[in-house]
Amino acid sequence: MTPGNGIGEMGDGCLHPEASGDLEEADSMEKVQGANDCDSEERGQRSERRDSVAVTGAVIAPDGGWGWVVLAATIIVLALTLAFPSCVGIFYIDLQNEFHATNSETSWVPSIMTSVLHAGGPFCSVLVGRLGCRATVMLGGVLSGLGMAASSFTQSISQLYVTAGVITGLGFCFSFQPAVTILGHYFVRRRAFANAMSSTGTALGLCVLPFLGNYLHTELGWRGSFLVLGAVLLNCCVCGAVMRPLLPPWHRGQPLMNHGPPPPEEENVTKEKGRMSRIWNFVLTSLRNHMAFDQFYHNSRYCVYSIGITWMMLGFVVPLVYLVPYATANDMEQSRAALLLSILGMVNIVVRPPFGIIFSMPWFKGRHIYLFSSALLVNGLSNIICCIGPSFPVLLTYVVIYGLSMSVVGSLMFTVLMDIVEMSCFPSALGLLAIMESITLLIGPPLAGVLIDRTGQYFHVFFACSAVVASSAVFLFVSFYWLDKEDRKLSKQGQPSTPLEPARPAVDLSPGCQYSSVPTEGDKDKAVSDEYITSL
């Protein structure tokens, strides 16, 4: 729990060092359990490392302690990153008038921003491997702040694509993904609750940023607003500073022969290799470490989940982009239209914490995907409400239903991914999924803009989004039900099946890393046998 080298510095696609998982880990766990504060816990861990000859090398996931600070920082990061593209709709009409752009051309700004936010996943994984999560989050804060500040000086819509779209979106990616990753390392037993609480950051951003954007728009115009928002995004640097990495136990007496210079034969072979061959090997190694292609080909659940989420993203965020323009185009005041987004954020803030507590109950273990797909179905069908009319009561009803279903979807999205892949593979799995969904995130809003330009009506967009999101929900529900049915059939026949719990896989894809959950204060009533150990 003390500061040190970044947890992403270990390589091999795994963010932590090797673990042997022998019996002496139980003794160290019991000693750490008796600690009452972070300092005494740290001293207990270090003394146990010195006393033990066979050091386990397990990384301690505190499930509390400094993890609550990391959780709070992650909430703020998600508020400033994931929710930001949806709030660009407040400046939508101004950008159209300033640059004389069509709906399709203007919609590329939030579209590129959201797409780069997800597509930069592999680059973010490389940076995490080199710099660690803390430095990567801070770098993302600098990039996003500079991107929005530069956007206030643009003179064309194409320049805005680069500054607000590419630079700011890449900064969001560098802040968002490492924050989610390091949170998964701080929480094991309480992971569902931690993910649900962190997802309230998106709701917090949807609640606060529209009010802030509308106020800045009224006082300073869109250029002054972008400049101030750039300064606000620099707070990601502060959040990244508190995300100190978890340290593994110190290894004692480990042989150093593997870290020495290569034998003369290997050195000669290395010299004989050409530069292009070394570059090619580096590219292949980077792709293997930071893109979970093996998971996509061999893990049927990850494959299905990736396809379903990719299709979902074609219409999931589009209503948030066009809600304010839809309302203002039908003579609603912009302040009331911005209030709709804030109400959406308030619903998420109120609902997500209790959902996180409920979904952490043992009964829901293994059923997260069905809750996720059911909520996604409701979310998709709720878009039809906007087709009834653009009045404030109708849109308010839509926002409440959409917000409730969005709360469940946001609370479970990363939890489901952590359920179906190893935590050692989570960064690479998230990177590949982000690349896939970035394609549909990129083309979704512009396609909606083309539909508006040709029909002149906004409600066609909401109807199309309803069909896309609802169909992805049905696909996920039916596919996972069929996979579970096949597993039950194989288990009855006495054949090995794909485990529902990634903590104890049939094939350990990365047996060298292991995570342990350590009880903290407030957990003393729980037995040690209730702890979960997630194999990395």
KETORLO-324933 format. One record per residue (C-alpha): x, y, z; residue in three letters. Coordinates in steps of 0.5 Angstrom, whole numbers, padded with zeros to 4 digits, always signed. Example, Ala and Ser with C-alpha at 12.3 -4.5 7.8 and 13.67 -1.06 7.14 Angstrom:
+0025-0009+0016Ala+0027-0002+0014Ser
//
This chain:
+0000+0000+0000Met+0006+0005+0000Thr+0008+0009-0006Pro+0013+0006-0011Gly+0014+0003-0018Asn+0008+0003-0022Gly+0004-0003-0022Ile+0004-0003-0029Gly+0011-0004-0030Glu+0011-0011-0029Met+0010-0013-0037Gly+0007-0020-0040Asp+0000-0017-0040Gly+0000-0017-0033Cys+0000-0011-0028Leu+0003-0015-0022His+0009-0019-0020Pro+0009-0027-0020Glu+0006-0031-0014Ala+0007-0038-0012Ser+0001-0038-0007Gly+0004-0043-0002Asp+0001-0045+0005Leu+0005-0039+0008Glu+0001-0034+0005Glu-0005-0036+0010Ala+0000-0034+0016Asp+0001-0027+0013Ser-0006-0026+0012Met-0008-0027+0019Glu-0002-0022+0021Lys-0004-0017+0017Val-0012-0018+0019Gln-0010-0016+0026Gly-0007-0009+0024Ala-0011-0003+0026Asn-0009+0002+0021Asp-0005+0003+0014Cys+0002+0004+0018Asp+0001-0002+0022Ser-0001-0006+0017Glu+0005-0004+0013Glu+0010-0006+0018Arg+0006-0013+0019Gly+0007-0014+0012Gln+0014-0013+0012Arg+0016-0016+0018Ser+0012-0023+0015Glu+0016-0022+0009Arg+0023-0022+0013Arg+0021-0028+0017Asp+0019-0032+0011Ser+0024-0036+0007Val+0019-0038+0002Ala+0016-0031+0000Val+0009-0032-0003Thr+0010-0025-0008Gly+0002-0024-0007Ala+0000-0017-0008Val-0005-0015-0002Ile-0012-0012-0005Ala-0014-0008+0002Pro-0021-0008+0000Asp-0021-0001+0004Gly-0016+0003+0007Gly-0013+0008+0002Trp-0017+0004-0003Gly-0023+0009-0001Trp-0019+0015-0003Val-0017+0012-0010Val-0025+0010-0011Leu-0026+0018-0010Ala-0021+0020-0014Ala-0024+0015-0020Thr-0031+0018-0019Ile-0028+0025-0020Ile-0024+0022-0026Val-0030+0019-0029Leu-0034+0025-0028Ala-0029+0029-0032Leu-0028+0024-0038Thr-0034+0020-0039Leu-0039+0025-0038Ala-0036+0030-0042Phe-0037+0029-0049Pro-0045+0028-0048Ser-0045+0035-0045Cys-0042+0038-0051Val-0049+0038-0054Gly-0050+0045-0050Ile-0045+0048-0055Phe-0048+0044-0061Tyr-0052+0050-0064Ile-0047+0055-0063Asp-0042+0051-0066Leu-0046+0050-0072Gln-0047+0057-0073Asn-0040+0059-0072Glu-0037+0055-0077Phe-0043+0054-0082His-0043+0047-0081Ala-0049+0041-0082Thr-0051+0037-0076Asn-0047+0031-0079Ser-0041+0035-0079Glu-0042+0038-0072Thr-0043+0031-0069Ser-0036+0029-0071Trp-0034+0033-0065Val-0037+0029-0059Pro-0036+0023-0064Ser-0029+0023-0065Ile-0028+0025-0058Met-0032+0019-0055Thr-0028+0014-0060Ser-0021+0016-0059Val-0023+0016-0051Leu-0024+0008-0053His-0019+0007-0058Ala-0013+0010-0055Gly-0014+0003-0050Gly-0007+0000-0053Pro-0003+0006-0053Phe-0006+0007-0046Cys-0004+0000-0044Ser+0003+0001-0046Val+0004+0008-0042Leu+0001+0004-0036Val+0007-0001-0037Gly+0012+0004-0038Arg+0010+0009-0033Leu+0005+0006-0028Gly-0003+0008-0027Cys-0001+0014-0023Arg+0003+0018-0028Ala-0001+0016-0034Thr-0007+0019-0031Val-0004+0025-0030Met-0001+0025-0037Leu-0008+0025-0039Gly-0010+0030-0035Gly-0005+0035-0038Val-0007+0033-0045Leu-0015+0034-0044Ser-0014+0040-0041Gly-0009+0043-0047Leu-0014+0040-0052Gly-0020+0044-0049Met-0016+0050-0048Ala-0013+0050-0055Ala-0020+0049-0058Ser-0022+0056-0056Ser-0018+0059-0061Phe-0020+0054-0067Thr-0022+0058-0073Gln-0025+0052-0077Ser-0029+0045-0075Ile-0023+0041-0078Ser-0019+0044-0073Gln-0024+0043-0067Leu-0024+0035-0069Tyr-0016+0035-0068Val-0016+0039-0061Thr-0023+0037-0058Ala-0023+0031-0061Gly-0017+0027-0062Val-0012+0031-0057Ile-0018+0032-0051Thr-0021+0025-0053Gly-0014+0022-0052Leu-0013+0025-0045Gly-0019+0022-0043Phe-0017+0015-0045Cys-0010+0016-0041Phe-0014+0018-0035Ser-0020+0014-0035Phe-0017+0007-0037Gln-0012+0007-0032Pro-0016+0009-0026Ala-0021+0004-0027Val-0016-0001-0028Thr-0012+0001-0021Ile-0019+0001-0018Leu-0020-0007-0020Gly-0013-0008-0016His-0015-0004-0010Tyr-0022-0008-0009Phe-0023-0016-0010Val-0028-0018-0005Arg-0032-0011-0006Arg-0031-0010-0013Arg-0038-0010-0015Ala-0039-0005-0010Phe-0033-0001-0012Ala-0035-0001-0019Asn-0042+0001-0018Ala-0039+0007-0014Met-0034+0009-0019Ser-0039+0009-0024Ser-0043+0015-0020Thr-0037+0019-0023Gly-0041+0019-0030Thr-0047+0021-0027Ala-0044+0026-0023Leu-0041+0029-0029Gly-0048+0029-0032Leu-0051+0033-0026Cys-0046+0038-0026Val-0043+0039-0032Leu-0049+0041-0036Pro-0050+0047-0030Phe-0043+0049-0031Leu-0043+0049-0038Gly-0050+0053-0039Asn-0047+0058-0034Tyr-0041+0059-0038Leu-0044+0059-0044His-0049+0065-0042Thr-0043+0069-0039Glu-0037+0067-0043Leu-0040+0064-0050Gly-0037+0058-0053Trp-0030+0060-0053Arg-0029+0062-0046Gly-0033+0056-0044Ser-0028+0051-0047Phe-0022+0055-0044Leu-0025+0055-0037Val-0027+0047-0038Leu-0020+0046-0040Gly-0017+0049-0033Ala-0023+0044-0030Val-0020+0038-0033Leu-0013+0039-0030Leu-0016+0036-0024Asn-0015+0030-0027Cys-0008+0031-0025Cys-0009+0032-0018Val-0014+0025-0018Cys-0008+0021-0021Gly-0003+0024-0016Ala-0007+0020-0010Val-0007+0013-0014Met-0001+0011-0011Arg+0001+0003-0013Pro+0000-0003-0009Leu+0007-0006-0008Leu+0008-0013-0008Pro+0012-0017-0002Pro+0020-0017-0003Trp+0023-0023-0005His+0028-0026-0001Arg+0034-0030-0004Gly+0031-0030-0011Gln+0036-0032-0016Pro+0038-0027-0021Leu+0041-0031-0026Met+0035-0030-0031Asn+0037-0022-0030His+0044-0023-0032Gly+0047-0022-0039Pro+0045-0027-0044Pro+0050-0033-0046Pro+0055-0031-0051Pro+0051-0036-0056Glu+0044-0032-0055Glu+0048-0025-0055Glu+0051-0027-0062Asn+0044-0030-0064Val+0041-0023-0062Thr+0046-0019-0066Lys+0045-0023-0072Glu+0038-0021-0072Lys+0036-0015-0077Gly+0033-0009-0075Arg+0026-0010-0078Met+0026-0017-0075Ser+0026-0014-0068Arg+0021-0009-0070Ile+0016-0014-0072Trp+0017-0018-0066Asn+0016-0012-0061Phe+0010-0010-0065Val+0007-0017-0064Leu+0009-0018-0057Thr+0006-0011-0056Ser+0000-0013-0059Leu+0000-0020-0055Arg+0001-0016-0049Asn-0004-0010-0049His-0010-0013-0054Met-0013-0020-0052Ala-0014-0023-0058Phe-0013-0030-0055Asp-0019-0028-0050Gln-0023-0026-0056Phe-0021-0033-0060Tyr-0022-0038-0054His-0026-0035-0049Asn-0033-0035-0052Ser-0036-0031-0047Arg-0031-0025-0048Tyr-0033-0026-0055Cys-0040-0025-0055Val-0040-0019-0050Tyr-0035-0016-0054Ser-0039-0016-0060Ile-0046-0014-0056Gly-0042-0008-0053Ile-0040-0006-0060Thr-0047-0006-0063Trp-0050-0003-0057Met-0045+0003-0057Met-0048+0005-0064Leu-0054+0008-0061Gly-0052+0008-0053Phe-0049+0015-0053Val-0053+0018-0059Val-0059+0020-0055Pro-0055+0024-0050Leu-0051+0028-0055Val-0058+0030-0059Tyr-0063+0031-0053Leu-0061+0038-0052Val-0061+0040-0059Pro-0068+0036-0060Tyr-0071+0040-0054Ala-0068+0047-0056Thr-0070+0046-0064Ala-0077+0045-0061Asn-0077+0052-0057Asp-0075+0049-0051Met-0071+0054-0047Glu-0063+0052-0047Gln-0063+0052-0039Ser-0069+0047-0038Arg-0066+0043-0044Ala-0059+0043-0040Ala-0064+0041-0034Leu-0066+0035-0037Leu-0058+0032-0037Leu-0057+0034-0030Ser-0064+0031-0028Ile-0061+0025-0031Leu-0054+0025-0027Gly-0058+0026-0021Met-0062+0020-0022Val-0056+0016-0023Asn-0052+0019-0017Ile-0058+0017-0012Val-0059+0010-0015Val-0052+0007-0017Arg-0050+0007-0010Pro-0056+0002-0007Pro-0055-0002-0014Phe-0048-0003-0012Gly-0049-0006-0005Ile-0055-0010-0008Ile-0051-0013-0013Phe-0045-0015-0009Ser-0050-0020-0005Met-0048-0027-0006Pro-0054-0029-0010Trp-0052-0024-0016Phe-0046-0028-0017Lys-0046-0031-0024Gly-0052-0027-0026Arg-0049-0020-0027His-0050-0021-0035Ile-0057-0022-0034Tyr-0058-0016-0030Leu-0054-0012-0035Phe-0058-0015-0041Ser-0065-0014-0038Ser-0063-0007-0036Ala-0060-0005-0043Leu-0067-0008-0046Leu-0071-0003-0042Val-0066+0003-0044Asn-0066+0002-0051Gly-0074+0001-0051Leu-0074+0008-0047Ser-0072+0012-0053Asn-0079+0011-0056Ile-0082+0015-0051Ile-0078+0021-0054Cys-0082+0020-0060Cys-0089+0022-0057Ile-0087+0029-0057Gly-0082+0034-0055Pro-0085+0037-0049Ser-0082+0038-0042Phe-0086+0033-0038Pro-0085+0027-0044Val-0078+0028-0044Leu-0077+0028-0036Leu-0081+0022-0036Thr-0076+0019-0041Tyr-0070+0022-0037Val-0072+0018-0031Val-0073+0011-0034Ile-0067+0012-0038Tyr-0063+0014-0032Gly-0065+0008-0028Leu-0064+0003-0033Ser-0057+0007-0035Met-0055+0006-0027Ser-0056-0001-0028Val-0052-0002-0034Val-0046+0003-0032Gly-0046-0001-0025Ser-0045-0007-0028Leu-0041-0006-0035Met-0034-0007-0032Phe-0036-0012-0027Thr-0039-0017-0032Val-0032-0016-0036Leu-0028-0018-0030Met-0033-0024-0029Asp-0031-0027-0035Ile-0024-0025-0036Val-0018-0026-0031Glu-0016-0019-0028Met-0009-0020-0031Ser-0012-0020-0037Cys-0017-0014-0036Phe-0013-0009-0038Pro-0012-0012-0045Ser-0019-0015-0045Ala-0021-0007-0044Leu-0016-0005-0049Gly-0019-0009-0055Leu-0026-0008-0053Leu-0025-0001-0053Ala-0022-0001-0060Ile-0028-0005-0062Met-0033+0000-0059Glu-0029+0006-0061Ser-0031+0004-0069Ile-0039+0004-0067Thr-0038+0010-0062Leu-0035+0014-0068Leu-0040+0013-0073Ile-0046+0013-0069Gly-0047+0021-0068Pro-0045+0022-0075Pro-0050+0017-0078Leu-0055+0020-0073Ala-0053+0027-0076Gly-0054+0025-0083Val-0061+0022-0081Leu-0063+0029-0078Ile-0061+0033-0084Asp-0065+0028-0089Arg-0071+0028-0085Thr-0071+0034-0081Gly-0074+0031-0075Gln-0070+0029-0069Tyr-0075+0023-0067Phe-0072+0019-0072His-0066+0018-0069Val-0069+0016-0062Phe-0073+0011-0066Phe-0067+0008-0069Ala-0063+0008-0063Cys-0068+0004-0059Ser-0068-0001-0064Ala-0060-0002-0064Val-0060-0002-0056Val-0065-0007-0055Ala-0063-0012-0060Ser-0056-0012-0057Ser-0059-0013-0050Ala-0063-0019-0053Val-0057-0022-0057Phe-0053-0022-0050Leu-0058-0025-0046Phe-0060-0031-0051Val-0052-0032-0052Ser-0050-0032-0045Phe-0056-0037-0043Tyr-0054-0041-0049Trp-0047-0042-0046Leu-0049-0043-0039Asp-0054-0048-0042Lys-0048-0052-0046Glu-0044-0051-0039Asp-0049-0055-0035Arg-0050-0060-0040Lys-0043-0061-0040Leu-0042-0062-0033Ser-0048-0067-0033Lys-0044-0071-0038Gln-0037-0070-0033Gly-0034-0066-0038Gln-0030-0060-0036Pro-0034-0053-0038Ser-0032-0046-0038Thr-0032-0044-0031Pro-0037-0038-0029Leu-0032-0036-0023Glu-0026-0033-0027Pro-0022-0033-0020Ala-0021-0041-0021Arg-0021-0042-0028Pro-0019-0049-0031Ala-0014-0046-0035Val-0010-0041-0031Asp-0008-0036-0037Leu-0003-0032-0033Ser-0001-0037-0027Pro+0005-0032-0024Gly+0000-0027-0021Cys-0004-0027-0016Gln-0009-0023-0012Tyr-0011-0023-0005Ser-0017-0020-0001Ser-0015-0017+0006Val-0020-0016+0011Pro-0020-0009+0014Thr-0023-0005+0019Glu-0031-0006+0019Gly-0029-0013+0016Asp-0027-0017+0023Lys-0034-0020+0023Asp-0032-0024+0017Lys-0028-0031+0017Ala-0022-0031+0013Val-0025-0037+0009Ser-0030-0032+0006Asp-0024-0028+0003Glu-0024-0029-0005Tyr-0017-0030-0008Ile-0017-0028-0016Thr-0012-0031-0020Ser-0008-0026-0024Leu
//
